[in-house]
Amino acid sequence: MRSLVITCTAGTDEPERCNQAFTVASAALASGAKVSLWLSGEAAWLGVPGRAEQFELPLAGSLSEARDLVLELGELFVCAQCAARRGLVADDLVPGARIAGATAFTESILADDVQTLVY
């Protein structure tokens, strides 16, 4: 099975698009895929403890549960520039989330058998 790299560029400012990224990440993990979820733009805030727990969208699953599944079975990254613009450092993030930049992202999407999605 191919690996899946998902970039979530929307946060609570665009809840449906944000939720879709986390839903697809969870579904892919449940199907056995290797998943990396990258949080950029306003989505960077969802790597901070308590932020995903506050997310609400009617008829949507729990964003914090989806995030925790990604942390358990996949990888969760916060864009380095996006984190810096928001004053976030590694210690501000949920345990297991990592800050990484464009070089790491590019390496992950150019690997063999990788599918990339952007929300």
C-alpha positions as CSV (number, residue, x, y, z in Angstrom):
1,M,0.0,0.0,0.0
2,R,1.2,3.5,-0.8
3,S,2.1,6.1,1.8
4,L,-0.2,9.1,2.1
5,V,1.1,12.6,2.9
6,I,-1.8,15.0,3.8
7,T,-1.3,18.7,4.2
8,C,-4.0,20.5,6.1
9,T,-3.8,24.3,5.4
10,A,-7.2,25.2,7.0
11,G,-7.9,25.5,10.7
12,T,-11.0,26.6,12.5
13,D,-11.3,29.4,9.9
14,E,-12.4,26.7,7.4
15,P,-13.8,23.9,9.5
16,E,-15.1,21.6,6.8
17,R,-11.8,21.6,4.8
18,C,-9.9,21.1,8.1
19,N,-12.1,18.3,9.2
20,Q,-11.8,16.5,5.8
21,A,-8.0,16.4,6.1
22,F,-8.2,14.7,9.6
23,T,-11.0,12.4,8.5
24,V,-9.1,11.2,5.4
25,A,-6.0,10.7,7.6
26,S,-7.9,8.6,10.0
27,A,-9.6,6.5,7.3
28,A,-6.2,5.9,5.6
29,L,-4.7,4.8,8.9
30,A,-7.6,2.5,9.6
31,S,-7.0,0.9,6.2
32,G,-3.4,0.2,7.0
33,A,-1.7,3.0,5.0
34,K,1.3,4.9,6.3
35,V,0.2,8.5,6.9
36,S,1.9,11.7,7.6
37,L,-0.3,14.7,8.4
38,W,1.3,18.1,7.9
39,L,-0.3,21.1,9.6
40,S,0.3,24.5,7.9
41,G,-1.2,27.9,8.0
42,E,-3.9,28.2,10.5
43,A,-3.9,24.4,10.9
44,A,-0.6,24.8,12.8
45,W,-2.7,25.7,15.9
46,L,-4.2,22.2,15.9
47,G,-0.8,20.8,17.0
48,V,-1.1,22.7,20.3
49,P,-2.7,20.9,23.2
50,G,-6.4,21.8,23.7
51,R,-6.9,23.3,20.3
52,A,-8.2,20.2,18.5
53,E,-10.4,19.5,21.6
54,Q,-12.2,22.8,21.1
55,F,-12.9,22.1,17.4
56,E,-16.6,21.7,16.7
57,L,-18.4,20.9,13.4
58,P,-21.9,19.4,13.2
59,L,-21.9,15.8,12.0
60,A,-18.1,15.5,12.2
61,G,-16.1,13.2,14.2
62,S,-13.7,14.3,17.0
63,L,-10.8,16.1,15.6
64,S,-8.7,15.4,18.8
65,E,-9.4,11.7,18.4
66,A,-8.3,11.8,14.8
67,R,-5.2,13.8,15.8
68,D,-4.4,11.2,18.5
69,L,-4.8,8.3,16.0
70,V,-2.3,10.1,13.7
71,L,0.1,10.5,16.6
72,E,-0.3,6.8,17.5
73,L,-0.1,5.2,14.0
74,G,1.4,7.8,11.8
75,E,3.3,11.1,11.9
76,L,2.1,14.6,12.7
77,F,4.2,17.6,11.6
78,V,3.7,21.3,12.0
79,C,5.2,23.5,9.2
80,A,8.4,25.2,10.6
81,Q,7.7,28.6,9.0
82,C,4.0,28.5,10.1
83,A,5.0,27.6,13.6
84,A,7.6,30.4,13.7
85,R,5.0,33.0,12.5
86,R,2.7,32.0,15.3
87,G,5.4,31.9,18.0
88,L,5.2,28.2,18.4
89,V,8.2,26.0,19.4
90,A,8.4,22.2,19.8
91,D,7.5,22.4,23.5
92,D,4.2,24.1,22.6
93,L,3.0,21.1,20.7
94,V,1.2,17.9,21.7
95,P,3.6,15.1,22.6
96,G,4.8,13.3,19.4
97,A,4.2,16.2,17.0
98,R,7.2,17.6,15.3
99,I,8.1,20.9,13.6
100,A,9.7,20.4,10.2
101,G,10.4,22.5,7.2
102,A,10.1,22.4,3.4
103,T,13.1,20.1,2.9
104,A,11.6,17.4,5.0
105,F,8.2,17.9,3.4
106,T,9.7,17.7,-0.1
107,E,11.6,14.5,0.7
108,S,8.4,12.9,2.0
109,I,6.3,13.7,-1.0
110,L,9.0,12.7,-3.5
111,A,9.6,9.3,-2.1
112,D,8.4,6.3,-4.1
113,D,4.8,5.2,-3.9
114,V,3.6,8.3,-2.1
115,Q,0.2,10.0,-2.7
116,T,-0.1,13.6,-1.6
117,L,-3.4,15.4,-0.8
118,V,-3.8,19.0,0.2
119,Y,-6.8,20.4,2.1
